[in-house]
Amino acid sequence: MTLAFASFDVAAAKDAAAQPVAAVDLMPRGQEVSATVIELAGWVVAANDSQGYPFAVIDKAAAQILVFGGDGRLRGTAPGLFGSAVGDHTAPGIAGLALREIPGRDRTTPAGRFVGGFGPSIDAGRVLWVDYDSGVSMHPTATGVPKERRAERLASPSPDDNRITHGCINVSPEFYERIIRPTFERGGVFYILPDKARLAETFPEFAQSRATTQRNVGSRSRPARR
C-alpha cells in the first residue's frame, strides 16, 4: 500500500511523515486509507502532538491501524478487530466488570486521544493498555473461542465483520510482535477515530487546524486561465 500525505503548512512535518511504503503492510490488497486518517497523522507530526512518542491512528469504521515511530515515520499498517457495539462512549465502571458482565451496548472501543503503555493486568499478565481507565488494551487475537473466527475476520478484505471484541483492539500475532510490541515498549499515543461523534468533538485541535488550513487554501484561490 502506498501512503501519500496531504499537504500541510509545515513542510518539514510532511517530509518526515510521508513514507512511500510501510515497513510492514498487512492491509488487505487494494484497501485504501481515508483522507481523514492521512490528515490526522500529518497533523500529529506537524503539531508534535505525540511529543516525540510513537503513535497509532486507528480507524474503526475501516478496521485499520497505522503505526508511526516517534520520528513520524510509518512503521506498519494492519487490520484490527474492535468492540462489537458501534459507538464512542465508555460506560461508567466498565473497567471493573468481568467480560461476561459487560452489556452488549457498552462493548465499544472508545474514540479519542489516549496516552498508553505496557502494564500489568489481573488476568492476562503484561498488556499494552490503550486506555487503562476504560480497560481497553491492544493484544494479539486469541484462539480460545473458535466460533468467533477472529483470525478469519482479520484476514477478510471487508471491515464489516471486524466488530467482535468486548472493546479491546485485536491485531494479528505477527503484527503485534513485529510492530506493536517494539514500537510501544516505552509507551505511546493512540488516536482512535469516532464511529458517531463529530470529529471536532473528538479531536478539537486537529479539527480547528484543518479548518484553518482549508480557509487559507480557499483565500489563495483564483480564477483559472482559459
C-alpha positions in Angstrom: 0.0 0.0 0.0 1.3 3.4 -0.9 0.5 6.1 1.6 0.8 9.8 0.5 0.1 12.6 2.9 -2.0 15.7 2.3 0.0 19.0 2.2 0.4 21.0 5.3 1.8 24.4 6.2 4.7 22.7 7.9 6.7 21.2 5.1 9.2 19.5 7.3 6.4 17.6 9.0 5.1 16.4 5.7 8.6 15.2 4.7 9.0 13.4 8.0 5.6 11.7 7.8 5.4 10.8 4.2 6.8 7.3 3.6 6.3 5.6 0.2 6.0 2.0 1.6 5.2 0.8 5.1 7.8 -1.3 6.8 5.2 -4.0 7.4 2.0 -3.9 5.4 -0.7 -6.4 6.3 -3.6 -4.5 4.9 -6.0 -6.4 2.6 -5.0 -5.8 -1.0 -6.5 -2.8 -2.6 -7.8 -1.3 0.6 -7.3 2.5 0.8 -6.7 4.8 3.7 -9.1 7.6 4.2 -8.1 11.3 3.7 -9.1 12.0 7.4 -6.6 9.4 8.6 -3.9 10.8 6.4 -4.6 14.4 7.5 -4.7 13.4 11.2 -1.4 11.6 11.1 0.2 14.6 9.3 -1.2 16.9 11.9 0.2 14.8 14.8 3.7 15.2 13.3 3.3 18.9 12.3 1.9 19.9 15.8 4.2 17.5 17.6 1.1 16.3 19.4 2.6 13.0 20.4 5.6 14.9 21.9 8.1 12.6 20.2 6.4 9.4 21.3 5.3 6.7 18.8 1.7 6.9 17.9 -1.1 5.0 16.1 -4.0 6.3 14.1 -6.9 3.9 14.4 -9.9 3.9 12.0 -12.7 1.8 13.5 -15.0 2.1 10.5 -12.4 0.9 8.1 -10.9 -1.5 10.7 -7.4 -0.1 10.0 -4.4 0.6 12.3 -1.5 2.7 11.2 1.6 2.8 13.5 4.2 5.5 13.4 7.5 5.9 15.2 8.5 8.8 17.3 10.1 10.3 14.3 6.8 10.4 12.4 7.8 7.6 10.0 5.2 4.9 9.2 6.2 1.6 10.7 3.3 -0.6 9.8 -0.3 -1.0 8.8 -2.7 -3.7 9.5 -6.4 -4.5 10.1 -7.8 -4.7 13.6 -10.8 -6.0 15.5 -12.8 -3.7 17.6 -15.7 -3.5 20.0 -18.9 -5.3 18.8 -21.0 -2.2 19.6 -20.8 0.8 17.3 -20.2 3.8 19.5 -17.6 6.0 21.1 -18.6 6.2 24.7 -17.1 4.4 27.8 -19.7 3.2 30.2 -19.1 4.2 33.9 -17.4 1.4 35.8 -16.9 -0.8 32.9 -13.2 -1.5 33.6 -14.3 -3.2 36.8 -16.7 -5.7 35.1 -15.9 -9.2 34.0 -16.3 -9.7 30.3 -19.5 -11.6 30.6 -21.0 -8.8 32.7 -20.5 -6.1 30.0 -23.8 -5.3 28.3 -23.8 -5.6 24.5 -24.5 -1.9 24.0 -21.4 -1.0 26.1 -18.9 -3.2 24.2 -17.5 -0.2 22.4 -14.0 0.9 21.5 -13.9 4.5 22.8 -12.8 7.3 20.4 -10.3 9.9 21.3 -6.6 10.6 22.1 -5.2 8.2 24.7 -1.7 8.0 26.2 -1.0 4.3 26.8 1.7 1.9 27.6 2.5 -1.6 28.9 1.4 -2.5 32.3 0.1 -5.4 34.5 -3.4 -6.8 34.3 -5.3 -9.1 36.6 -5.9 -11.9 34.2 -3.6 -11.5 31.2 -0.2 -10.6 32.5 1.6 -7.7 31.0 -0.6 -6.0 28.3 -0.5 -2.8 26.2 -3.1 -0.5 27.8 -4.6 1.9 25.2 -6.8 3.4 27.9 -6.3 2.0 31.3 -9.3 3.8 32.8 -11.8 2.1 30.5 -9.9 -1.2 30.5 -9.1 -1.1 26.7 -5.9 -2.8 25.6 -4.4 -3.9 22.4 -3.4 -7.5 22.1 -2.9 -10.4 19.6 -6.0 -12.3 18.5 -6.9 -15.1 20.8 -8.0 -18.6 19.6 -9.9 -19.6 22.7 -13.3 -19.2 21.2 -13.2 -20.8 17.7 -16.8 -19.8 16.8 -15.8 -16.1 16.9 -13.4 -16.7 14.0 -11.2 -13.8 15.0 -8.3 -14.7 12.7 -10.6 -15.2 9.8 -12.2 -11.8 10.5 -8.8 -10.1 10.4 -8.0 -11.8 7.1 -11.3 -10.8 5.5 -11.0 -7.9 2.9 -14.1 -6.3 4.3 -14.2 -4.3 7.5 -17.8 -5.2 8.1 -17.0 -8.3 10.1 -14.3 -6.8 12.3 -16.6 -5.8 15.2 -16.4 -8.7 17.6 -14.5 -7.8 20.8 -15.7 -6.5 24.2 -13.9 -3.2 23.4 -10.3 -4.1 23.2 -8.3 -3.9 20.0 -7.0 -7.1 18.4 -4.3 -7.4 15.8 -2.6 -10.4 14.3 0.2 -12.1 16.4 2.6 -11.2 13.6 1.8 -7.5 13.6 1.8 -7.4 17.4 5.3 -9.0 17.7 6.9 -7.2 14.8 5.4 -3.7 15.1 3.2 -3.1 18.2 5.4 -4.5 20.9 8.7 -3.0 19.9 7.2 0.4 18.9 5.2 1.0 22.1 7.6 -0.7 24.6 8.1 2.7 26.3 4.5 3.9 25.7 2.8 6.0 23.0 -0.3 7.9 21.9 -3.3 6.3 20.3 -5.7 8.3 18.2 -9.0 6.5 17.7 -11.4 8.0 15.1 -15.1 8.1 16.2 -18.0 6.0 14.9 -20.7 8.5 15.6 -19.3 11.5 17.4 -18.2 14.6 15.5 -14.5 14.8 14.6 -14.5 18.3 16.2 -15.6 16.9 19.5 -13.1 14.1 19.4 -10.1 15.9 18.2 -10.9 19.7 18.6 -7.3 21.0 18.0 -6.9 18.9 14.8 -10.3 20.0 13.6 -9.5 23.6 14.2 -6.2 23.3 12.4 -7.9 21.5 9.5 -10.5 24.3 9.1 -7.8 26.9 9.2 -5.8 25.2 6.5 -8.9 24.9 4.3 -9.7 28.6 4.8 -6.2 29.6 3.9 -6.2 27.5 0.8 -9.6 28.9 -0.2 -8.4 32.5 0.3 -5.5 31.9 -2.1 -7.7 30.5 -4.8 -8.1 32.5 -8.0 -9.9 32.0 -11.4 -8.2 29.6 -13.7 -6.9 30.9 -17.0 -8.8 29.7 -20.0 
